[in-house]
Amino acid sequence: MSGEGRGWWRPVLVCGLVLAGGLVSGCPGAAQSGVPAAERSSGQLSQWVDGATVESVAKTLGVRLPETATEAKAAQLQGVQDDALILAFVLPTADVDAFVDAL
């Protein structure tokens, strides 16, 4: 079995970890609100923020984008109590381990 096709999932995993970290750090008290999810308002209480940049989201998350990162995209969903930050980018397979180690 060749190792050539096995490395494609690593950049996807890194982006998923960064996204999960942003969501967790953006809503630390959500699970402890005391109100069951079924009883919460179903109204639209959040909105996408215009002007969220890769630089601003990376700074807020405390993530330094490697120079080799490409296709970087960012978004911010602003809610009543918490915000969600999304940061996605592609890294060459050779740079993934160094990036993950730096987190």
Secondary structure, DSSP 4 states (H G I P E B T S, - for coil): --STTGGGHHHHHHHHHHHHHHHHHH-TTGGGSSS-GGGS--S---EEPTT--HHHHHHHHT-PPPTT-EEEEEEEEE-SS-EEEEEEEE--HHHHHHHHHH-
